[in-house]
Amino acid sequence: MQQDKHPDYHSVVFRDRAAGYAFLTRSTAASDQMIEWDDGRTYPVVDVEISSESHPFYTGKARTVDTEGRLARFEKRYGSGGQDRASGGGDTG
C-alpha cells in the first residue's frame, strides 16, 4: 500500500463560536490555531459558523412557515381581484 496517498487524519477541535460549544473529533481539516483541550493536550482548532448546538433544526427552535396565514393576509390587504381578471370581467377598453 502506498503511504503518501492518504491525507493526514488527526485529532481536531471544532468550535462553534455562536453557541460557545466545542467538540474533539478526528478529521483531515487543518488549522494554524491551537487550543488546549480538557485533557491537557494541545489540538488544532477549526472555527465553524453553525453546528448541532446552534442549528435551528437540532435545537428545536425552527420556525414553521404559515402559508395559509400569509395568503389570508395577502387577500385581506390586496383583495382577491386577480380572479376577476381571469374570468374576463376587466376593462377591455
Backbone hydrogen bonds, N-H to C=O, Kabsch-Sander energy under -0.5 kcal/mol:
donor,donor_aa,acceptor,acceptor_aa,energy
5,K,2,Q,-0.6
6,H,3,Q,-0.7
9,Y,7,P,-0.6
10,H,8,D,-0.6
10,H,27,S,-2.4
12,V,25,T,-3.5
13,V,44,P,-2.8
14,F,12,V,-0.5
14,F,23,F,-2.6
15,R,13,V,-0.5
15,R,46,V,-2.5
16,D,21,Y,-3.6
17,R,15,R,-0.8
17,R,48,V,-1.3
20,G,16,D,-1.5
21,Y,16,D,-1.4
23,F,14,F,-2.3
25,T,12,V,-2.7
27,S,10,H,-2.9
35,I,43,Y,-2.7
37,W,35,I,-0.6
37,W,41,R,-2.8
40,G,37,W,-1.9
43,Y,35,I,-2.8
45,V,33,Q,-1.9
46,V,13,V,-2.8
47,D,45,V,-0.5
48,V,15,R,-2.7
54,S,51,S,-0.9
55,H,51,S,-1.9
58,Y,55,H,-0.5
59,T,55,H,-2.1
60,G,56,P,-1.1
61,K,56,P,-0.9
62,A,56,P,-0.8
66,D,64,T,-0.5
67,T,65,V,-1.2
70,R,66,D,-1.7
71,L,67,T,-2.1
72,A,68,E,-2.2
73,R,69,G,-2.2
74,F,70,R,-2.2
75,E,71,L,-2.6
76,K,72,A,-2.2
77,R,73,R,-2.3
78,Y,74,F,-3.0
79,G,75,E,-1.9
83,Q,80,S,-1.1
85,R,81,G,-1.0
86,A,82,G,-1.3
87,S,83,Q,-1.5
88,G,85,R,-1.0
89,G,84,D,-2.3
92,T,90,G,-0.5
